[in-house]
Amino acid sequence: MIDGADELKRKLNELAAVNAAGAVAKGIEKVKAGAKLRCPVNDGELRQSIMSDVYLERDRAIGECYTNKSYAGYVEFGTGPRGQESHEGIAPDVAVSYTQSPWWIHEGPGENEVDRETGEQYGWFYIETDEGRFYQCTGQPAQPFMYPALADSQKEVLKGMKTAFAAEVKKKS
């Protein structure tokens, strides 16, 4: 029998039980703050929708920063030819496919429609039909805000997590 083996085993079990969720929560809040700072603002809806969450999955604490707005990906990655020519700053491991043909967006209050103020703000060409006004769109440049927030805070988040873990380990010693 090795001297102190039971004590070592007990301490290792305690260390395995260190709660990582607190450190992950602090880290993901930094990412969220960075995303909100970088988020382009028209009416503030997208910026206000940026959220974060931490959950446990088996023996891991997982932090997520996300938005529930369906158009967030169009802002992050851009659309059409304009998005394809200017997508610097998007996540390097994401493959994006851009349509090359112009498309038409109906004027209206719906989620897949655009209001007149926005159409005029961008100076989009439009036609009037019996079904209403339609704006021709050839895309928008990418305006990455989520990935750069993660990439730019990575070192700070890891440093904070190491500090938090070291403090927990010290408490258990």
C-alpha atoms as an extended CHARMM CRD file, in Angstrom:
* protein
*
       173  EXT
         1         1  MET       CA              0.0000000000        0.0000000000        0.0000000000  PROA      1               0.0000000000
         2         2  ILE       CA              1.2560000000        3.4890000000       -0.9030000000  PROA      2               0.0000000000
         3         3  ASP       CA              1.4570000000        5.9490000000        1.9740000000  PROA      3               0.0000000000
         4         4  GLY       CA             -1.2380000000        8.6730000000        1.5260000000  PROA      4               0.0000000000
         5         5  ALA       CA             -3.0160000000        6.9130000000       -1.3650000000  PROA      5               0.0000000000
         6         6  ASP       CA             -6.4460000000        7.2490000000        0.2590000000  PROA      6               0.0000000000
         7         7  GLU       CA             -5.9100000000       10.9760000000        0.8880000000  PROA      7               0.0000000000
         8         8  LEU       CA             -4.7260000000       11.4900000000       -2.7080000000  PROA      8               0.0000000000
         9         9  LYS       CA             -7.7560000000        9.6140000000       -4.0440000000  PROA      9               0.0000000000
        10        10  ARG       CA            -10.1010000000       11.7350000000       -1.9000000000  PROA      10              0.0000000000
        11        11  LYS       CA             -8.5060000000       14.9860000000       -3.1330000000  PROA      11              0.0000000000
        12        12  LEU       CA             -8.6430000000       13.8720000000       -6.7620000000  PROA      12              0.0000000000
        13        13  ASN       CA            -12.3450000000       13.0750000000       -6.3780000000  PROA      13              0.0000000000
        14        14  GLU       CA            -12.9250000000       16.5150000000       -4.8450000000  PROA      14              0.0000000000
        15        15  LEU       CA            -11.0710000000       18.1950000000       -7.7060000000  PROA      15              0.0000000000
        16        16  ALA       CA            -13.1530000000       16.2850000000      -10.2270000000  PROA      16              0.0000000000
        17        17  ALA       CA            -16.2270000000       17.7620000000       -8.5830000000  PROA      17              0.0000000000
        18        18  VAL       CA            -15.0310000000       21.3810000000       -8.9520000000  PROA      18              0.0000000000
        19        19  ASN       CA            -17.9140000000       23.3830000000      -10.3570000000  PROA      19              0.0000000000
        20        20  ALA       CA            -16.7910000000       24.7230000000      -13.7330000000  PROA      20              0.0000000000
        21        21  ALA       CA            -20.1410000000       26.3620000000      -14.4740000000  PROA      21              0.0000000000
        22        22  GLY       CA            -19.2770000000       29.5670000000      -12.6100000000  PROA      22              0.0000000000
        23        23  ALA       CA            -16.0420000000       30.0730000000      -14.5290000000  PROA      23              0.0000000000
        24        24  VAL       CA            -17.7320000000       29.2460000000      -17.8290000000  PROA      24              0.0000000000
        25        25  ALA       CA            -20.5690000000       31.6810000000      -17.0070000000  PROA      25              0.0000000000
        26        26  LYS       CA            -18.1130000000       34.5200000000      -16.4140000000  PROA      26              0.0000000000
        27        27  GLY       CA            -16.3380000000       33.7100000000      -19.6700000000  PROA      27              0.0000000000
        28        28  ILE       CA            -19.4630000000       33.5370000000      -21.7990000000  PROA      28              0.0000000000
        29        29  GLU       CA            -20.6400000000       36.8640000000      -20.3570000000  PROA      29              0.0000000000
        30        30  LYS       CA            -17.4410000000       38.4490000000      -21.7400000000  PROA      30              0.0000000000
        31        31  VAL       CA            -18.2400000000       36.9900000000      -25.1540000000  PROA      31              0.0000000000
        32        32  LYS       CA            -21.8190000000       38.2760000000      -24.9160000000  PROA      32              0.0000000000
        33        33  ALA       CA            -20.6390000000       41.7710000000      -23.9850000000  PROA      33              0.0000000000
        34        34  GLY       CA            -18.2400000000       41.7700000000      -26.9400000000  PROA      34              0.0000000000
        35        35  ALA       CA            -20.9620000000       40.6170000000      -29.3310000000  PROA      35              0.0000000000
        36        36  LYS       CA            -23.2910000000       43.3740000000      -28.1540000000  PROA      36              0.0000000000
        37        37  LEU       CA            -20.5690000000       45.9790000000      -28.6500000000  PROA      37              0.0000000000
        38        38  ARG       CA            -19.8350000000       44.7590000000      -32.1920000000  PROA      38              0.0000000000
        39        39  CYS       CA            -23.4370000000       44.1820000000      -33.2570000000  PROA      39              0.0000000000
        40        40  PRO       CA            -24.5270000000       46.6160000000      -35.9830000000  PROA      40              0.0000000000
        41        41  VAL       CA            -27.5050000000       48.6510000000      -34.8670000000  PROA      41              0.0000000000
        42        42  ASN       CA            -30.4850000000       49.7570000000      -36.8790000000  PROA      42              0.0000000000
        43        43  ASP       CA            -33.3110000000       49.7010000000      -34.3460000000  PROA      43              0.0000000000
        44        44  GLY       CA            -31.4570000000       47.7710000000      -31.6100000000  PROA      44              0.0000000000
        45        45  GLU       CA            -33.5830000000       44.6350000000      -31.9150000000  PROA      45              0.0000000000
        46        46  LEU       CA            -30.6850000000       42.3600000000      -32.8830000000  PROA      46              0.0000000000
        47        47  ARG       CA            -28.3710000000       43.7150000000      -30.1950000000  PROA      47              0.0000000000
        48        48  GLN       CA            -31.0380000000       43.2710000000      -27.5170000000  PROA      48              0.0000000000
        49        49  SER       CA            -31.6150000000       39.6770000000      -28.5980000000  PROA      49              0.0000000000
        50        50  ILE       CA            -28.0520000000       38.5450000000      -27.8440000000  PROA      50              0.0000000000
        51        51  MET       CA            -28.1900000000       36.1320000000      -24.9190000000  PROA      51              0.0000000000
        52        52  SER       CA            -25.9830000000       33.6510000000      -23.1230000000  PROA      52              0.0000000000
        53        53  ASP       CA            -26.5530000000       30.4350000000      -21.2480000000  PROA      53              0.0000000000
        54        54  VAL       CA            -24.5330000000       27.8440000000      -19.3790000000  PROA      54              0.0000000000
        55        55  TYR       CA            -25.5870000000       24.2470000000      -19.0060000000  PROA      55              0.0000000000
        56        56  LEU       CA            -24.0660000000       21.0100000000      -17.8230000000  PROA      56              0.0000000000
        57        57  GLU       CA            -23.7030000000       18.0600000000      -20.1520000000  PROA      57              0.0000000000
        58        58  ARG       CA            -22.2460000000       14.9580000000      -18.5190000000  PROA      58              0.0000000000
        59        59  ASP       CA            -18.9780000000       16.1480000000      -16.9960000000  PROA      59              0.0000000000
        60        60  ARG       CA            -18.7380000000       19.4160000000      -18.9650000000  PROA      60              0.0000000000
        61        61  ALA       CA            -19.9880000000       22.9420000000      -18.4280000000  PROA      61              0.0000000000
        62        62  ILE       CA            -20.9350000000       24.4730000000      -21.7830000000  PROA      62              0.0000000000
        63        63  GLY       CA            -21.3930000000       28.1820000000      -22.4370000000  PROA      63              0.0000000000
        64        64  GLU       CA            -23.3800000000       29.4970000000      -25.3830000000  PROA      64              0.0000000000
        65        65  CYS       CA            -23.7800000000       32.9920000000      -26.7640000000  PROA      65              0.0000000000
        66        66  TYR       CA            -26.6110000000       33.2810000000      -29.2740000000  PROA      66              0.0000000000
        67        67  THR       CA            -29.4760000000       35.2820000000      -30.7220000000  PROA      67              0.0000000000
        68        68  ASN       CA            -32.9300000000       34.0520000000      -31.6040000000  PROA      68              0.0000000000
        69        69  LYS       CA            -33.3730000000       36.4570000000      -34.5190000000  PROA      69              0.0000000000
        70        70  SER       CA            -33.7590000000       34.5950000000      -37.8150000000  PROA      70              0.0000000000
        71        71  TYR       CA            -31.8930000000       37.2910000000      -39.7350000000  PROA      71              0.0000000000
        72        72  ALA       CA            -28.7900000000       37.2900000000      -37.5030000000  PROA      72              0.0000000000
        73        73  GLY       CA            -26.9310000000       34.9460000000      -39.8660000000  PROA      73              0.0000000000
        74        74  TYR       CA            -27.5400000000       37.3130000000      -42.7730000000  PROA      74              0.0000000000
        75        75  VAL       CA            -25.9390000000       40.1120000000      -40.7710000000  PROA      75              0.0000000000
        76        76  GLU       CA            -23.0240000000       37.9720000000      -39.5500000000  PROA      76              0.0000000000
        77        77  PHE       CA            -22.1770000000       36.3830000000      -42.9270000000  PROA      77              0.0000000000
        78        78  GLY       CA            -23.6570000000       38.8530000000      -45.4220000000  PROA      78              0.0000000000
        79        79  THR       CA            -25.8050000000       37.9340000000      -48.4060000000  PROA      79              0.0000000000
        80        80  GLY       CA            -25.5080000000       37.7490000000      -52.1640000000  PROA      80              0.0000000000
        81        81  PRO       CA            -22.5800000000       39.0620000000      -54.1750000000  PROA      81              0.0000000000
        82        82  ARG       CA            -21.9350000000       41.8420000000      -51.6620000000  PROA      82              0.0000000000
        83        83  GLY       CA            -21.6020000000       39.3470000000      -48.8390000000  PROA      83              0.0000000000
        84        84  GLN       CA            -19.3130000000       37.1160000000      -50.8480000000  PROA      84              0.0000000000
        85        85  GLU       CA            -16.9210000000       39.9300000000      -51.6970000000  PROA      85              0.0000000000
        86        86  SER       CA            -16.7290000000       41.2300000000      -48.1350000000  PROA      86              0.0000000000
        87        87  HSD       CA            -16.8880000000       38.4300000000      -45.5980000000  PROA      87              0.0000000000
        88        88  GLU       CA            -13.6520000000       39.1240000000      -43.7600000000  PROA      88              0.0000000000
        89        89  GLY       CA            -13.9350000000       38.3710000000      -40.0650000000  PROA      89              0.0000000000
        90        90  ILE       CA            -16.4420000000       35.5180000000      -40.2330000000  PROA      90              0.0000000000
        91        91  ALA       CA            -15.6190000000       32.1950000000      -38.6000000000  PROA      91              0.0000000000
        92        92  PRO       CA            -12.9420000000       30.5200000000      -40.7390000000  PROA      92              0.0000000000
        93        93  ASP       CA            -14.4450000000       27.0350000000      -40.4530000000  PROA      93              0.0000000000
        94        94  VAL       CA            -17.9220000000       28.0450000000      -41.6620000000  PROA      94              0.0000000000
        95        95  ALA       CA            -18.6410000000       27.3800000000      -45.3350000000  PROA      95              0.0000000000
        96        96  VAL       CA            -21.0730000000       29.9750000000      -46.6540000000  PROA      96              0.0000000000
        97        97  SER       CA            -22.7710000000       29.7710000000      -50.0270000000  PROA      97              0.0000000000
        98        98  TYR       CA            -23.9370000000       33.0350000000      -51.5530000000  PROA      98              0.0000000000
        99        99  THR       CA            -26.6620000000       33.3850000000      -54.1810000000  PROA      99              0.0000000000
       100       100  GLN       CA            -25.5160000000       35.4550000000      -57.1600000000  PROA      100             0.0000000000
       101       101  SER       CA            -28.9050000000       36.5030000000      -58.5480000000  PROA      101             0.0000000000
       102       102  PRO       CA            -30.8270000000       39.5060000000      -57.2510000000  PROA      102             0.0000000000
       103       103  TRP       CA            -34.0230000000       38.7470000000      -55.3460000000  PROA      103             0.0000000000
       104       104  TRP       CA            -37.1660000000       40.6680000000      -54.5100000000  PROA      104             0.0000000000
       105       105  ILE       CA            -38.4060000000       41.5430000000      -51.0280000000  PROA      105             0.0000000000
       106       106  HSD       CA            -42.0290000000       42.5020000000      -50.4650000000  PROA      106             0.0000000000
       107       107  GLU       CA            -42.7530000000       45.6530000000      -48.5070000000  PROA      107             0.0000000000
       108       108  GLY       CA            -44.6620000000       44.9560000000      -45.3320000000  PROA      108             0.0000000000
       109       109  PRO       CA            -44.4970000000       44.3330000000      -41.6040000000  PROA      109             0.0000000000
       110       110  GLY       CA            -43.8180000000       40.5820000000      -41.7830000000  PROA      110             0.0000000000
       111       111  GLU       CA            -40.6030000000       38.8230000000      -40.7700000000  PROA      111             0.0000000000
       112       112  ASN       CA            -39.6010000000       38.1640000000      -44.3870000000  PROA      112             0.0000000000
       113       113  GLU       CA            -40.6380000000       41.6150000000      -45.5610000000  PROA      113             0.0000000000
       114       114  VAL       CA            -39.0930000000       45.0590000000      -45.3360000000  PROA      114             0.0000000000
       115       115  ASP       CA            -40.6310000000       48.3770000000      -44.3640000000  PROA      115             0.0000000000
       116       116  ARG       CA            -40.5660000000       51.3970000000      -46.6850000000  PROA      116             0.0000000000
       117       117  GLU       CA            -38.1770000000       53.3350000000      -44.4520000000  PROA      117             0.0000000000
       118       118  THR       CA            -35.5610000000       50.5650000000      -44.7160000000  PROA      118             0.0000000000
       119       119  GLY       CA            -35.9860000000       50.2060000000      -48.4790000000  PROA      119             0.0000000000
       120       120  GLU       CA            -35.5180000000       53.9330000000      -48.9410000000  PROA      120             0.0000000000
       121       121  GLN       CA            -32.6230000000       54.0580000000      -46.4520000000  PROA      121             0.0000000000
       122       122  TYR       CA            -30.6770000000       51.5830000000      -48.6120000000  PROA      122             0.0000000000
       123       123  GLY       CA            -31.8040000000       53.1890000000      -51.8720000000  PROA      123             0.0000000000
       124       124  TRP       CA            -33.0880000000       49.8800000000      -53.2470000000  PROA      124             0.0000000000
       125       125  PHE       CA            -34.6730000000       49.7810000000      -56.6790000000  PROA      125             0.0000000000
       126       126  TYR       CA            -38.3760000000       48.9270000000      -56.4140000000  PROA      126             0.0000000000
       127       127  ILE       CA            -41.4360000000       48.1930000000      -58.4930000000  PROA      127             0.0000000000
       128       128  GLU       CA            -45.1030000000       48.7560000000      -57.6940000000  PROA      128             0.0000000000
       129       129  THR       CA            -47.4500000000       45.8370000000      -58.3800000000  PROA      129             0.0000000000
       130       130  ASP       CA            -51.0470000000       44.9370000000      -57.5520000000  PROA      130             0.0000000000
       131       131  GLU       CA            -49.6070000000       43.0170000000      -54.5420000000  PROA      131             0.0000000000
       132       132  GLY       CA            -47.6900000000       46.0680000000      -53.3140000000  PROA      132             0.0000000000
       133       133  ARG       CA            -44.1430000000       47.3550000000      -53.5350000000  PROA      133             0.0000000000
       134       134  PHE       CA            -41.2070000000       44.9940000000      -54.0970000000  PROA      134             0.0000000000
       135       135  TYR       CA            -37.5580000000       45.9460000000      -53.5430000000  PROA      135             0.0000000000
       136       136  GLN       CA            -34.7230000000       44.3980000000      -55.5150000000  PROA      136             0.0000000000
       137       137  CYS       CA            -31.8310000000       43.2710000000      -53.3650000000  PROA      137             0.0000000000
       138       138  THR       CA            -28.3400000000       42.2300000000      -54.4070000000  PROA      138             0.0000000000
       139       139  GLY       CA            -27.1240000000       41.4740000000      -50.9190000000  PROA      139             0.0000000000
       140       140  GLN       CA            -25.4000000000       43.0820000000      -47.9980000000  PROA      140             0.0000000000
       141       141  PRO       CA            -21.8120000000       42.9280000000      -46.7890000000  PROA      141             0.0000000000
       142       142  ALA       CA            -20.9590000000       40.7060000000      -43.8510000000  PROA      142             0.0000000000
       143       143  GLN       CA            -20.9680000000       42.5020000000      -40.5070000000  PROA      143             0.0000000000
       144       144  PRO       CA            -19.5430000000       39.8390000000      -38.1780000000  PROA      144             0.0000000000
       145       145  PHE       CA            -20.2050000000       40.3970000000      -34.4930000000  PROA      145             0.0000000000
       146       146  MET       CA            -20.5660000000       36.9610000000      -32.8700000000  PROA      146             0.0000000000
       147       147  TYR       CA            -17.3910000000       35.2340000000      -34.0790000000  PROA      147             0.0000000000
       148       148  PRO       CA            -15.0990000000       38.2420000000      -33.5080000000  PROA      148             0.0000000000
       149       149  ALA       CA            -16.4610000000       38.5430000000      -29.9650000000  PROA      149             0.0000000000
       150       150  LEU       CA            -15.4730000000       34.9360000000      -29.2950000000  PROA      150             0.0000000000
       151       151  ALA       CA            -12.1050000000       35.1460000000      -31.0470000000  PROA      151             0.0000000000
       152       152  ASP       CA            -11.1030000000       38.4320000000      -29.4130000000  PROA      152             0.0000000000
       153       153  SER       CA            -12.0020000000       37.3250000000      -25.8800000000  PROA      153             0.0000000000
       154       154  GLN       CA            -10.6040000000       33.7910000000      -26.0560000000  PROA      154             0.0000000000
       155       155  LYS       CA             -7.3260000000       34.4750000000      -24.2180000000  PROA      155             0.0000000000
       156       156  GLU       CA             -9.0270000000       36.5630000000      -21.5200000000  PROA      156             0.0000000000
       157       157  VAL       CA            -11.7380000000       33.9270000000      -21.0100000000  PROA      157             0.0000000000
       158       158  LEU       CA             -9.1660000000       31.1200000000      -20.6910000000  PROA      158             0.0000000000
       159       159  LYS       CA             -7.1100000000       33.1680000000      -18.2430000000  PROA      159             0.0000000000
       160       160  GLY       CA            -10.2140000000       33.8430000000      -16.1390000000  PROA      160             0.0000000000
       161       161  MET       CA            -11.1410000000       30.1720000000      -16.1560000000  PROA      161             0.0000000000
       162       162  LYS       CA             -7.6360000000       29.1400000000      -15.0810000000  PROA      162             0.0000000000
       163       163  THR       CA             -7.7750000000       31.6620000000      -12.2270000000  PROA      163             0.0000000000
       164       164  ALA       CA            -11.2030000000       30.4210000000      -11.1270000000  PROA      164             0.0000000000
       165       165  PHE       CA            -10.1130000000       26.7840000000      -11.2680000000  PROA      165             0.0000000000
       166       166  ALA       CA             -6.9280000000       27.5280000000       -9.3360000000  PROA      166             0.0000000000
       167       167  ALA       CA             -8.9880000000       29.2410000000       -6.6300000000  PROA      167             0.0000000000
       168       168  GLU       CA            -11.3140000000       26.2330000000       -6.4240000000  PROA      168             0.0000000000
       169       169  VAL       CA             -8.3770000000       23.8270000000       -6.2610000000  PROA      169             0.0000000000
       170       170  LYS       CA             -6.8030000000       25.9230000000       -3.4880000000  PROA      170             0.0000000000
       171       171  LYS       CA            -10.0580000000       25.7980000000       -1.5120000000  PROA      171             0.0000000000
       172       172  LYS       CA            -10.1210000000       21.9890000000       -1.8080000000  PROA      172             0.0000000000
       173       173  SER       CA             -6.4660000000       21.5900000000       -0.7640000000  PROA      173             0.0000000000
